[in-house]
């Protein structure tokens, strides 16, 4: 049976809703790494036809979360220990340079606009809260990086951090780090305001190292069996 095409405006609206719901479920590991997904099953799950599902899946393929296999459907991309390590190495390089430039170029008014985002916390053991926090956390880091005024750098960092959301989720459920992570955000803003790029990069390096450690502990504590490569 062929799906009846929706009017363009409606199709895009439904596709956006399916995209956001599917991406959130992949990020929250409701669709586990390696899981097989069919267009019809996803259409049933998200209450749409197959056309918006296909558009949503195409976007998630571009973001590195899904892989399409002819005649078999879609598969959620695996996570490996090497991929996590490689992503954190690259994050260190990109975000450090972005914040160095932001320290040189951001105004006090720019940073004051980020203060409300910096205060966002999550509720431990509340998965819906985790999802909202991950969105806000990504927004905070991207708005801070955008103060670098280097659009290419910001785009590369956005792509990287977006693909790392699944990793970050693992760390949230290890223990209640909500207030600790809020303080980390506030510390970054304070140091950028002070104008010391060395202090900003040192703070960011410590925070990235802590984040990586939380994820590795979560994987070990929960007995999650990830391939090494």
mmCIF file of the C-alpha atoms, coordinates in Angstrom:
data_MODEL
# 
_entry.id   MODEL 
# 
loop_
_atom_site.group_PDB 
_atom_site.id 
_atom_site.type_symbol 
_atom_site.label_atom_id 
_atom_site.label_alt_id 
_atom_site.label_comp_id 
_atom_site.label_asym_id 
_atom_site.label_entity_id 
_atom_site.label_seq_id 
_atom_site.pdbx_PDB_ins_code 
_atom_site.Cartn_x 
_atom_site.Cartn_y 
_atom_site.Cartn_z 
_atom_site.occupancy 
_atom_site.B_iso_or_equiv 
_atom_site.pdbx_formal_charge 
_atom_site.auth_seq_id 
_atom_site.auth_comp_id 
_atom_site.auth_asym_id 
_atom_site.auth_atom_id 
_atom_site.pdbx_PDB_model_num 
ATOM 1   C CA . UNK A 1 1   ? 0.000  0.000  0.000  1.00 0.00 ? 1   UNK A CA 1 
ATOM 2   C CA . UNK A 1 2   ? 1.401  3.394  -1.013 1.00 0.00 ? 2   UNK A CA 1 
ATOM 3   C CA . UNK A 1 3   ? 1.104  6.253  1.464  1.00 0.00 ? 3   UNK A CA 1 
ATOM 4   C CA . UNK A 1 4   ? -1.040 9.155  0.317  1.00 0.00 ? 4   UNK A CA 1 
ATOM 5   C CA . UNK A 1 5   ? 1.161  12.221 0.162  1.00 0.00 ? 5   UNK A CA 1 
ATOM 6   C CA . UNK A 1 6   ? 0.251  14.953 2.646  1.00 0.00 ? 6   UNK A CA 1 
ATOM 7   C CA . UNK A 1 7   ? 0.268  18.629 1.650  1.00 0.00 ? 7   UNK A CA 1 
ATOM 8   C CA . UNK A 1 8   ? 3.827  19.957 1.881  1.00 0.00 ? 8   UNK A CA 1 
ATOM 9   C CA . UNK A 1 9   ? 3.289  22.188 4.949  1.00 0.00 ? 9   UNK A CA 1 
ATOM 10  C CA . UNK A 1 10  ? 1.538  19.394 6.895  1.00 0.00 ? 10  UNK A CA 1 
ATOM 11  C CA . UNK A 1 11  ? 4.090  16.773 5.847  1.00 0.00 ? 11  UNK A CA 1 
ATOM 12  C CA . UNK A 1 12  ? 6.958  18.900 7.096  1.00 0.00 ? 12  UNK A CA 1 
ATOM 13  C CA . UNK A 1 13  ? 5.197  19.519 10.392 1.00 0.00 ? 13  UNK A CA 1 
ATOM 14  C CA . UNK A 1 14  ? 4.515  15.831 10.982 1.00 0.00 ? 14  UNK A CA 1 
ATOM 15  C CA . UNK A 1 15  ? 8.010  14.893 9.835  1.00 0.00 ? 15  UNK A CA 1 
ATOM 16  C CA . UNK A 1 16  ? 9.514  17.354 12.318 1.00 0.00 ? 16  UNK A CA 1 
ATOM 17  C CA . UNK A 1 17  ? 7.424  15.888 15.143 1.00 0.00 ? 17  UNK A CA 1 
ATOM 18  C CA . UNK A 1 18  ? 8.430  12.334 14.205 1.00 0.00 ? 18  UNK A CA 1 
ATOM 19  C CA . UNK A 1 19  ? 12.068 13.381 13.867 1.00 0.00 ? 19  UNK A CA 1 
ATOM 20  C CA . UNK A 1 20  ? 12.145 14.936 17.330 1.00 0.00 ? 20  UNK A CA 1 
ATOM 21  C CA . UNK A 1 21  ? 10.358 12.005 18.978 1.00 0.00 ? 21  UNK A CA 1 
ATOM 22  C CA . UNK A 1 22  ? 12.509 9.395  17.242 1.00 0.00 ? 22  UNK A CA 1 
ATOM 23  C CA . UNK A 1 23  ? 15.745 11.259 17.946 1.00 0.00 ? 23  UNK A CA 1 
ATOM 24  C CA . UNK A 1 24  ? 14.813 11.615 21.603 1.00 0.00 ? 24  UNK A CA 1 
ATOM 25  C CA . UNK A 1 25  ? 14.049 7.893  21.872 1.00 0.00 ? 25  UNK A CA 1 
ATOM 26  C CA . UNK A 1 26  ? 17.352 6.968  20.203 1.00 0.00 ? 26  UNK A CA 1 
ATOM 27  C CA . UNK A 1 27  ? 19.203 9.383  22.492 1.00 0.00 ? 27  UNK A CA 1 
ATOM 28  C CA . UNK A 1 28  ? 17.471 7.982  25.587 1.00 0.00 ? 28  UNK A CA 1 
ATOM 29  C CA . UNK A 1 29  ? 18.359 4.441  24.410 1.00 0.00 ? 29  UNK A CA 1 
ATOM 30  C CA . UNK A 1 30  ? 14.701 3.406  24.131 1.00 0.00 ? 30  UNK A CA 1 
ATOM 31  C CA . UNK A 1 31  ? 15.807 2.210  20.697 1.00 0.00 ? 31  UNK A CA 1 
ATOM 32  C CA . UNK A 1 32  ? 19.010 0.451  21.700 1.00 0.00 ? 32  UNK A CA 1 
ATOM 33  C CA . UNK A 1 33  ? 22.226 0.447  19.657 1.00 0.00 ? 33  UNK A CA 1 
ATOM 34  C CA . UNK A 1 34  ? 21.942 -2.199 16.946 1.00 0.00 ? 34  UNK A CA 1 
ATOM 35  C CA . UNK A 1 35  ? 18.130 -2.290 17.080 1.00 0.00 ? 35  UNK A CA 1 
ATOM 36  C CA . UNK A 1 36  ? 16.273 -2.905 13.823 1.00 0.00 ? 36  UNK A CA 1 
ATOM 37  C CA . UNK A 1 37  ? 13.563 -0.363 12.936 1.00 0.00 ? 37  UNK A CA 1 
ATOM 38  C CA . UNK A 1 38  ? 11.044 -0.577 10.096 1.00 0.00 ? 38  UNK A CA 1 
ATOM 39  C CA . UNK A 1 39  ? 9.193  2.359  8.598  1.00 0.00 ? 39  UNK A CA 1 
ATOM 40  C CA . UNK A 1 40  ? 5.831  0.765  9.290  1.00 0.00 ? 40  UNK A CA 1 
ATOM 41  C CA . UNK A 1 41  ? 6.634  -0.019 12.921 1.00 0.00 ? 41  UNK A CA 1 
ATOM 42  C CA . UNK A 1 42  ? 7.875  3.526  13.462 1.00 0.00 ? 42  UNK A CA 1 
ATOM 43  C CA . UNK A 1 43  ? 4.790  4.957  11.742 1.00 0.00 ? 43  UNK A CA 1 
ATOM 44  C CA . UNK A 1 44  ? 2.584  2.930  14.087 1.00 0.00 ? 44  UNK A CA 1 
ATOM 45  C CA . UNK A 1 45  ? 4.627  3.960  17.116 1.00 0.00 ? 45  UNK A CA 1 
ATOM 46  C CA . UNK A 1 46  ? 4.613  7.692  16.358 1.00 0.00 ? 46  UNK A CA 1 
ATOM 47  C CA . UNK A 1 47  ? 1.134  7.898  14.844 1.00 0.00 ? 47  UNK A CA 1 
ATOM 48  C CA . UNK A 1 48  ? 2.034  8.965  11.334 1.00 0.00 ? 48  UNK A CA 1 
ATOM 49  C CA . UNK A 1 49  ? 2.279  7.605  7.808  1.00 0.00 ? 49  UNK A CA 1 
ATOM 50  C CA . UNK A 1 50  ? 5.535  6.222  6.444  1.00 0.00 ? 50  UNK A CA 1 
ATOM 51  C CA . UNK A 1 51  ? 6.444  9.375  4.499  1.00 0.00 ? 51  UNK A CA 1 
ATOM 52  C CA . UNK A 1 52  ? 7.262  11.529 7.578  1.00 0.00 ? 52  UNK A CA 1 
ATOM 53  C CA . UNK A 1 53  ? 9.078  8.548  9.109  1.00 0.00 ? 53  UNK A CA 1 
ATOM 54  C CA . UNK A 1 54  ? 11.222 8.248  6.001  1.00 0.00 ? 54  UNK A CA 1 
ATOM 55  C CA . UNK A 1 55  ? 12.111 11.944 6.145  1.00 0.00 ? 55  UNK A CA 1 
ATOM 56  C CA . UNK A 1 56  ? 12.925 11.733 9.863  1.00 0.00 ? 56  UNK A CA 1 
ATOM 57  C CA . UNK A 1 57  ? 15.101 8.661  9.346  1.00 0.00 ? 57  UNK A CA 1 
ATOM 58  C CA . UNK A 1 58  ? 16.949 10.365 6.511  1.00 0.00 ? 58  UNK A CA 1 
ATOM 59  C CA . UNK A 1 59  ? 17.867 13.225 8.855  1.00 0.00 ? 59  UNK A CA 1 
ATOM 60  C CA . UNK A 1 60  ? 19.014 10.832 11.562 1.00 0.00 ? 60  UNK A CA 1 
ATOM 61  C CA . UNK A 1 61  ? 21.184 9.003  9.034  1.00 0.00 ? 61  UNK A CA 1 
ATOM 62  C CA . UNK A 1 62  ? 22.883 12.310 8.237  1.00 0.00 ? 62  UNK A CA 1 
ATOM 63  C CA . UNK A 1 63  ? 23.469 12.830 11.966 1.00 0.00 ? 63  UNK A CA 1 
ATOM 64  C CA . UNK A 1 64  ? 25.087 9.415  12.324 1.00 0.00 ? 64  UNK A CA 1 
ATOM 65  C CA . UNK A 1 65  ? 22.393 7.840  14.494 1.00 0.00 ? 65  UNK A CA 1 
ATOM 66  C CA . UNK A 1 66  ? 20.780 5.473  11.980 1.00 0.00 ? 66  UNK A CA 1 
ATOM 67  C CA . UNK A 1 67  ? 21.935 3.356  9.056  1.00 0.00 ? 67  UNK A CA 1 
ATOM 68  C CA . UNK A 1 68  ? 19.632 2.319  6.217  1.00 0.00 ? 68  UNK A CA 1 
ATOM 69  C CA . UNK A 1 69  ? 20.019 -1.221 4.849  1.00 0.00 ? 69  UNK A CA 1 
ATOM 70  C CA . UNK A 1 70  ? 18.209 -1.957 1.562  1.00 0.00 ? 70  UNK A CA 1 
ATOM 71  C CA . UNK A 1 71  ? 15.227 -4.331 1.983  1.00 0.00 ? 71  UNK A CA 1 
ATOM 72  C CA . UNK A 1 72  ? 15.841 -4.560 5.748  1.00 0.00 ? 72  UNK A CA 1 
ATOM 73  C CA . UNK A 1 73  ? 14.984 -1.096 7.083  1.00 0.00 ? 73  UNK A CA 1 
ATOM 74  C CA . UNK A 1 74  ? 16.996 0.970  9.521  1.00 0.00 ? 74  UNK A CA 1 
ATOM 75  C CA . UNK A 1 75  ? 19.416 0.078  12.280 1.00 0.00 ? 75  UNK A CA 1 
ATOM 76  C CA . UNK A 1 76  ? 20.385 2.201  15.261 1.00 0.00 ? 76  UNK A CA 1 
ATOM 77  C CA . UNK A 1 77  ? 24.114 2.787  15.000 1.00 0.00 ? 77  UNK A CA 1 
ATOM 78  C CA . UNK A 1 78  ? 26.252 0.981  17.539 1.00 0.00 ? 78  UNK A CA 1 
ATOM 79  C CA . UNK A 1 79  ? 28.287 2.732  20.206 1.00 0.00 ? 79  UNK A CA 1 
ATOM 80  C CA . UNK A 1 80  ? 31.846 1.578  20.815 1.00 0.00 ? 80  UNK A CA 1 
ATOM 81  C CA . UNK A 1 81  ? 34.338 2.448  23.520 1.00 0.00 ? 81  UNK A CA 1 
ATOM 82  C CA . UNK A 1 82  ? 36.688 3.780  20.835 1.00 0.00 ? 82  UNK A CA 1 
ATOM 83  C CA . UNK A 1 83  ? 33.975 6.034  19.413 1.00 0.00 ? 83  UNK A CA 1 
ATOM 84  C CA . UNK A 1 84  ? 33.288 7.534  22.843 1.00 0.00 ? 84  UNK A CA 1 
ATOM 85  C CA . UNK A 1 85  ? 36.994 8.160  23.401 1.00 0.00 ? 85  UNK A CA 1 
ATOM 86  C CA . UNK A 1 86  ? 37.484 9.615  19.916 1.00 0.00 ? 86  UNK A CA 1 
ATOM 87  C CA . UNK A 1 87  ? 34.500 11.940 20.318 1.00 0.00 ? 87  UNK A CA 1 
ATOM 88  C CA . UNK A 1 88  ? 35.770 13.233 23.635 1.00 0.00 ? 88  UNK A CA 1 
ATOM 89  C CA . UNK A 1 89  ? 39.229 13.847 22.157 1.00 0.00 ? 89  UNK A CA 1 
ATOM 90  C CA . UNK A 1 90  ? 37.684 15.847 19.328 1.00 0.00 ? 90  UNK A CA 1 
ATOM 91  C CA . UNK A 1 91  ? 35.366 17.710 21.698 1.00 0.00 ? 91  UNK A CA 1 
ATOM 92  C CA . UNK A 1 92  ? 38.381 18.802 23.729 1.00 0.00 ? 92  UNK A CA 1 
ATOM 93  C CA . UNK A 1 93  ? 40.004 20.307 20.641 1.00 0.00 ? 93  UNK A CA 1 
ATOM 94  C CA . UNK A 1 94  ? 36.933 22.001 19.158 1.00 0.00 ? 94  UNK A CA 1 
ATOM 95  C CA . UNK A 1 95  ? 35.314 23.327 22.319 1.00 0.00 ? 95  UNK A CA 1 
ATOM 96  C CA . UNK A 1 96  ? 38.588 24.553 23.805 1.00 0.00 ? 96  UNK A CA 1 
ATOM 97  C CA . UNK A 1 97  ? 39.270 26.658 20.716 1.00 0.00 ? 97  UNK A CA 1 
ATOM 98  C CA . UNK A 1 98  ? 35.676 27.913 20.611 1.00 0.00 ? 98  UNK A CA 1 
ATOM 99  C CA . UNK A 1 99  ? 35.817 29.051 24.245 1.00 0.00 ? 99  UNK A CA 1 
ATOM 100 C CA . UNK A 1 100 ? 39.247 30.642 23.765 1.00 0.00 ? 100 UNK A CA 1 
ATOM 101 C CA . UNK A 1 101 ? 37.758 32.786 21.001 1.00 0.00 ? 101 UNK A CA 1 
ATOM 102 C CA . UNK A 1 102 ? 34.599 33.432 23.039 1.00 0.00 ? 102 UNK A CA 1 
ATOM 103 C CA . UNK A 1 103 ? 36.749 34.693 25.919 1.00 0.00 ? 103 UNK A CA 1 
ATOM 104 C CA . UNK A 1 104 ? 38.324 37.220 23.562 1.00 0.00 ? 104 UNK A CA 1 
ATOM 105 C CA . UNK A 1 105 ? 35.128 38.290 21.791 1.00 0.00 ? 105 UNK A CA 1 
ATOM 106 C CA . UNK A 1 106 ? 32.076 37.896 24.076 1.00 0.00 ? 106 UNK A CA 1 
ATOM 107 C CA . UNK A 1 107 ? 30.512 40.893 25.752 1.00 0.00 ? 107 UNK A CA 1 
ATOM 108 C CA . UNK A 1 108 ? 29.144 40.920 29.305 1.00 0.00 ? 108 UNK A CA 1 
ATOM 109 C CA . UNK A 1 109 ? 25.638 41.229 27.826 1.00 0.00 ? 109 UNK A CA 1 
ATOM 110 C CA . UNK A 1 110 ? 26.231 38.102 25.705 1.00 0.00 ? 110 UNK A CA 1 
ATOM 111 C CA . UNK A 1 111 ? 27.191 36.095 28.785 1.00 0.00 ? 111 UNK A CA 1 
ATOM 112 C CA . UNK A 1 112 ? 24.367 37.433 30.930 1.00 0.00 ? 112 UNK A CA 1 
ATOM 113 C CA . UNK A 1 113 ? 21.905 36.024 28.396 1.00 0.00 ? 113 UNK A CA 1 
ATOM 114 C CA . UNK A 1 114 ? 23.318 32.546 29.093 1.00 0.00 ? 114 UNK A CA 1 
ATOM 115 C CA . UNK A 1 115 ? 22.914 32.667 32.860 1.00 0.00 ? 115 UNK A CA 1 
ATOM 116 C CA . UNK A 1 116 ? 19.378 31.242 32.916 1.00 0.00 ? 116 UNK A CA 1 
ATOM 117 C CA . UNK A 1 117 ? 20.447 28.309 30.715 1.00 0.00 ? 117 UNK A CA 1 
ATOM 118 C CA . UNK A 1 118 ? 23.390 27.664 33.021 1.00 0.00 ? 118 UNK A CA 1 
ATOM 119 C CA . UNK A 1 119 ? 21.022 27.158 35.962 1.00 0.00 ? 119 UNK A CA 1 
ATOM 120 C CA . UNK A 1 120 ? 19.097 24.298 34.314 1.00 0.00 ? 120 UNK A CA 1 
ATOM 121 C CA . UNK A 1 121 ? 19.106 21.055 36.317 1.00 0.00 ? 121 UNK A CA 1 
ATOM 122 C CA . UNK A 1 122 ? 17.508 17.629 35.981 1.00 0.00 ? 122 UNK A CA 1 
ATOM 123 C CA . UNK A 1 123 ? 15.645 15.362 38.404 1.00 0.00 ? 123 UNK A CA 1 
ATOM 124 C CA . UNK A 1 124 ? 17.503 12.152 39.177 1.00 0.00 ? 124 UNK A CA 1 
ATOM 125 C CA . UNK A 1 125 ? 15.673 8.983  38.059 1.00 0.00 ? 125 UNK A CA 1 
ATOM 126 C CA . UNK A 1 126 ? 13.244 11.028 35.933 1.00 0.00 ? 126 UNK A CA 1 
ATOM 127 C CA . UNK A 1 127 ? 13.925 10.130 32.294 1.00 0.00 ? 127 UNK A CA 1 
ATOM 128 C CA . UNK A 1 128 ? 11.695 12.878 30.902 1.00 0.00 ? 128 UNK A CA 1 
ATOM 129 C CA . UNK A 1 129 ? 13.732 15.335 32.969 1.00 0.00 ? 129 UNK A CA 1 
ATOM 130 C CA . UNK A 1 130 ? 16.934 13.846 31.548 1.00 0.00 ? 130 UNK A CA 1 
ATOM 131 C CA . UNK A 1 131 ? 15.730 14.485 28.008 1.00 0.00 ? 131 UNK A CA 1 
ATOM 132 C CA . UNK A 1 132 ? 14.850 18.113 28.748 1.00 0.00 ? 132 UNK A CA 1 
ATOM 133 C CA . UNK A 1 133 ? 18.182 18.632 30.491 1.00 0.00 ? 133 UNK A CA 1 
ATOM 134 C CA . UNK A 1 134 ? 20.156 17.159 27.593 1.00 0.00 ? 134 UNK A CA 1 
ATOM 135 C CA . UNK A 1 135 ? 18.429 19.596 25.218 1.00 0.00 ? 135 UNK A CA 1 
ATOM 136 C CA . UNK A 1 136 ? 19.147 22.543 27.538 1.00 0.00 ? 136 UNK A CA 1 
ATOM 137 C CA . UNK A 1 137 ? 22.733 21.410 28.124 1.00 0.00 ? 137 UNK A CA 1 
ATOM 138 C CA . UNK A 1 138 ? 23.371 21.187 24.392 1.00 0.00 ? 138 UNK A CA 1 
ATOM 139 C CA . UNK A 1 139 ? 21.795 24.616 23.917 1.00 0.00 ? 139 UNK A CA 1 
ATOM 140 C CA . UNK A 1 140 ? 24.035 26.094 26.621 1.00 0.00 ? 140 UNK A CA 1 
ATOM 141 C CA . UNK A 1 141 ? 27.259 24.715 25.156 1.00 0.00 ? 141 UNK A CA 1 
ATOM 142 C CA . UNK A 1 142 ? 26.306 25.757 21.631 1.00 0.00 ? 142 UNK A CA 1 
ATOM 143 C CA . UNK A 1 143 ? 25.293 29.298 22.616 1.00 0.00 ? 143 UNK A CA 1 
ATOM 144 C CA . UNK A 1 144 ? 28.533 29.673 24.542 1.00 0.00 ? 144 UNK A CA 1 
ATOM 145 C CA . UNK A 1 145 ? 30.540 28.362 21.583 1.00 0.00 ? 145 UNK A CA 1 
ATOM 146 C CA . UNK A 1 146 ? 28.636 30.682 19.225 1.00 0.00 ? 146 UNK A CA 1 
ATOM 147 C CA . UNK A 1 147 ? 30.232 33.634 21.034 1.00 0.00 ? 147 UNK A CA 1 
ATOM 148 C CA . UNK A 1 148 ? 33.443 32.601 19.238 1.00 0.00 ? 148 UNK A CA 1 
ATOM 149 C CA . UNK A 1 149 ? 31.909 34.135 16.083 1.00 0.00 ? 149 UNK A CA 1 
ATOM 150 C CA . UNK A 1 150 ? 33.432 31.273 14.052 1.00 0.00 ? 150 UNK A CA 1 
ATOM 151 C CA . UNK A 1 151 ? 30.479 29.743 12.215 1.00 0.00 ? 151 UNK A CA 1 
ATOM 152 C CA . UNK A 1 152 ? 32.387 26.788 10.751 1.00 0.00 ? 152 UNK A CA 1 
ATOM 153 C CA . UNK A 1 153 ? 33.712 25.851 14.169 1.00 0.00 ? 153 UNK A CA 1 
ATOM 154 C CA . UNK A 1 154 ? 30.249 26.100 15.721 1.00 0.00 ? 154 UNK A CA 1 
ATOM 155 C CA . UNK A 1 155 ? 28.722 23.889 13.024 1.00 0.00 ? 155 UNK A CA 1 
ATOM 156 C CA . UNK A 1 156 ? 31.394 21.221 13.527 1.00 0.00 ? 156 UNK A CA 1 
ATOM 157 C CA . UNK A 1 157 ? 30.896 21.305 17.297 1.00 0.00 ? 157 UNK A CA 1 
ATOM 158 C CA . UNK A 1 158 ? 27.100 21.144 16.957 1.00 0.00 ? 158 UNK A CA 1 
ATOM 159 C CA . UNK A 1 159 ? 27.373 18.027 14.812 1.00 0.00 ? 159 UNK A CA 1 
ATOM 160 C CA . UNK A 1 160 ? 29.760 16.409 17.280 1.00 0.00 ? 160 UNK A CA 1 
ATOM 161 C CA . UNK A 1 161 ? 27.844 17.229 20.477 1.00 0.00 ? 161 UNK A CA 1 
ATOM 162 C CA . UNK A 1 162 ? 24.569 16.192 18.865 1.00 0.00 ? 162 UNK A CA 1 
ATOM 163 C CA . UNK A 1 163 ? 25.986 12.762 18.096 1.00 0.00 ? 163 UNK A CA 1 
ATOM 164 C CA . UNK A 1 164 ? 27.306 12.478 21.670 1.00 0.00 ? 164 UNK A CA 1 
ATOM 165 C CA . UNK A 1 165 ? 23.912 12.937 23.348 1.00 0.00 ? 165 UNK A CA 1 
ATOM 166 C CA . UNK A 1 166 ? 23.518 9.164  23.793 1.00 0.00 ? 166 UNK A CA 1 
ATOM 167 C CA . UNK A 1 167 ? 26.810 9.067  25.706 1.00 0.00 ? 167 UNK A CA 1 
ATOM 168 C CA . UNK A 1 168 ? 25.782 11.943 27.972 1.00 0.00 ? 168 UNK A CA 1 
ATOM 169 C CA . UNK A 1 169 ? 22.537 10.185 28.856 1.00 0.00 ? 169 UNK A CA 1 
ATOM 170 C CA . UNK A 1 170 ? 24.460 7.217  30.259 1.00 0.00 ? 170 UNK A CA 1 
ATOM 171 C CA . UNK A 1 171 ? 26.316 9.518  32.645 1.00 0.00 ? 171 UNK A CA 1 
ATOM 172 C CA . UNK A 1 172 ? 23.151 11.203 33.958 1.00 0.00 ? 172 UNK A CA 1 
ATOM 173 C CA . UNK A 1 173 ? 21.671 7.982  35.292 1.00 0.00 ? 173 UNK A CA 1 
ATOM 174 C CA . UNK A 1 174 ? 24.812 7.006  37.224 1.00 0.00 ? 174 UNK A CA 1 
ATOM 175 C CA . UNK A 1 175 ? 24.084 9.330  40.166 1.00 0.00 ? 175 UNK A CA 1 
ATOM 176 C CA . UNK A 1 176 ? 22.616 12.752 40.924 1.00 0.00 ? 176 UNK A CA 1 
ATOM 177 C CA . UNK A 1 177 ? 25.052 15.222 39.346 1.00 0.00 ? 177 UNK A CA 1 
ATOM 178 C CA . UNK A 1 178 ? 22.443 17.940 38.683 1.00 0.00 ? 178 UNK A CA 1 
ATOM 179 C CA . UNK A 1 179 ? 23.784 20.606 41.034 1.00 0.00 ? 179 UNK A CA 1 
ATOM 180 C CA . UNK A 1 180 ? 27.388 19.740 40.150 1.00 0.00 ? 180 UNK A CA 1 
ATOM 181 C CA . UNK A 1 181 ? 26.707 20.240 36.445 1.00 0.00 ? 181 UNK A CA 1 
ATOM 182 C CA . UNK A 1 182 ? 24.889 23.526 37.105 1.00 0.00 ? 182 UNK A CA 1 
ATOM 183 C CA . UNK A 1 183 ? 27.950 24.779 39.004 1.00 0.00 ? 183 UNK A CA 1 
ATOM 184 C CA . UNK A 1 184 ? 30.174 23.706 36.111 1.00 0.00 ? 184 UNK A CA 1 
ATOM 185 C CA . UNK A 1 185 ? 28.145 25.834 33.693 1.00 0.00 ? 185 UNK A CA 1 
ATOM 186 C CA . UNK A 1 186 ? 28.181 28.817 36.028 1.00 0.00 ? 186 UNK A CA 1 
ATOM 187 C CA . UNK A 1 187 ? 31.937 28.442 36.492 1.00 0.00 ? 187 UNK A CA 1 
ATOM 188 C CA . UNK A 1 188 ? 32.531 28.511 32.745 1.00 0.00 ? 188 UNK A CA 1 
ATOM 189 C CA . UNK A 1 189 ? 30.533 31.718 32.340 1.00 0.00 ? 189 UNK A CA 1 
ATOM 190 C CA . UNK A 1 190 ? 32.361 33.339 35.239 1.00 0.00 ? 190 UNK A CA 1 
ATOM 191 C CA . UNK A 1 191 ? 35.786 32.491 33.848 1.00 0.00 ? 191 UNK A CA 1 
ATOM 192 C CA . UNK A 1 192 ? 34.898 33.687 30.343 1.00 0.00 ? 192 UNK A CA 1 
ATOM 193 C CA . UNK A 1 193 ? 33.719 36.951 31.909 1.00 0.00 ? 193 UNK A CA 1 
ATOM 194 C CA . UNK A 1 194 ? 37.071 37.288 33.680 1.00 0.00 ? 194 UNK A CA 1 
ATOM 195 C CA . UNK A 1 195 ? 38.819 37.035 30.323 1.00 0.00 ? 195 UNK A CA 1 
ATOM 196 C CA . UNK A 1 196 ? 41.443 34.396 31.140 1.00 0.00 ? 196 UNK A CA 1 
ATOM 197 C CA . UNK A 1 197 ? 41.502 31.909 28.273 1.00 0.00 ? 197 UNK A CA 1 
ATOM 198 C CA . UNK A 1 198 ? 43.997 29.649 30.089 1.00 0.00 ? 198 UNK A CA 1 
ATOM 199 C CA . UNK A 1 199 ? 41.651 29.379 33.086 1.00 0.00 ? 199 UNK A CA 1 
ATOM 200 C CA . UNK A 1 200 ? 38.665 28.734 30.803 1.00 0.00 ? 200 UNK A CA 1 
ATOM 201 C CA . UNK A 1 201 ? 40.444 25.938 28.922 1.00 0.00 ? 201 UNK A CA 1 
ATOM 202 C CA . UNK A 1 202 ? 41.698 24.406 32.171 1.00 0.00 ? 202 UNK A CA 1 
ATOM 203 C CA . UNK A 1 203 ? 38.161 24.427 33.593 1.00 0.00 ? 203 UNK A CA 1 
ATOM 204 C CA . UNK A 1 204 ? 36.697 22.972 30.403 1.00 0.00 ? 204 UNK A CA 1 
ATOM 205 C CA . UNK A 1 205 ? 39.356 20.237 30.307 1.00 0.00 ? 205 UNK A CA 1 
ATOM 206 C CA . UNK A 1 206 ? 38.515 19.211 33.864 1.00 0.00 ? 206 UNK A CA 1 
ATOM 207 C CA . UNK A 1 207 ? 34.789 19.173 33.095 1.00 0.00 ? 207 UNK A CA 1 
ATOM 208 C CA . UNK A 1 208 ? 35.246 17.113 29.927 1.00 0.00 ? 208 UNK A CA 1 
ATOM 209 C CA . UNK A 1 209 ? 37.456 14.647 31.821 1.00 0.00 ? 209 UNK A CA 1 
ATOM 210 C CA . UNK A 1 210 ? 34.810 14.348 34.560 1.00 0.00 ? 210 UNK A CA 1 
ATOM 211 C CA . UNK A 1 211 ? 32.064 13.803 31.985 1.00 0.00 ? 211 UNK A CA 1 
ATOM 212 C CA . UNK A 1 212 ? 34.052 11.052 30.259 1.00 0.00 ? 212 UNK A CA 1 
ATOM 213 C CA . UNK A 1 213 ? 34.725 9.414  33.622 1.00 0.00 ? 213 UNK A CA 1 
ATOM 214 C CA . UNK A 1 214 ? 31.018 9.431  34.529 1.00 0.00 ? 214 UNK A CA 1 
ATOM 215 C CA . UNK A 1 215 ? 30.128 7.695  31.297 1.00 0.00 ? 215 UNK A CA 1 
ATOM 216 C CA . UNK A 1 216 ? 32.829 5.048  31.672 1.00 0.00 ? 216 UNK A CA 1 
ATOM 217 C CA . UNK A 1 217 ? 31.694 4.336  35.257 1.00 0.00 ? 217 UNK A CA 1 
ATOM 218 C CA . UNK A 1 218 ? 28.069 4.117  34.142 1.00 0.00 ? 218 UNK A CA 1 
ATOM 219 C CA . UNK A 1 219 ? 28.969 1.584  31.456 1.00 0.00 ? 219 UNK A CA 1 
ATOM 220 C CA . UNK A 1 220 ? 30.914 -0.529 33.956 1.00 0.00 ? 220 UNK A CA 1 
ATOM 221 C CA . UNK A 1 221 ? 28.371 -0.265 36.790 1.00 0.00 ? 221 UNK A CA 1 
ATOM 222 C CA . UNK A 1 222 ? 25.381 -1.119 34.622 1.00 0.00 ? 222 UNK A CA 1 
ATOM 223 C CA . UNK A 1 223 ? 27.155 -3.988 32.869 1.00 0.00 ? 223 UNK A CA 1 
ATOM 224 C CA . UNK A 1 224 ? 26.640 -2.438 29.434 1.00 0.00 ? 224 UNK A CA 1 
ATOM 225 C CA . UNK A 1 225 ? 28.498 -4.553 26.907 1.00 0.00 ? 225 UNK A CA 1 
ATOM 226 C CA . UNK A 1 226 ? 29.884 -2.208 24.251 1.00 0.00 ? 226 UNK A CA 1 
ATOM 227 C CA . UNK A 1 227 ? 32.326 -3.265 21.535 1.00 0.00 ? 227 UNK A CA 1 
ATOM 228 C CA . UNK A 1 228 ? 35.841 -1.896 21.952 1.00 0.00 ? 228 UNK A CA 1 
ATOM 229 C CA . UNK A 1 229 ? 35.954 -0.650 18.367 1.00 0.00 ? 229 UNK A CA 1 
# 
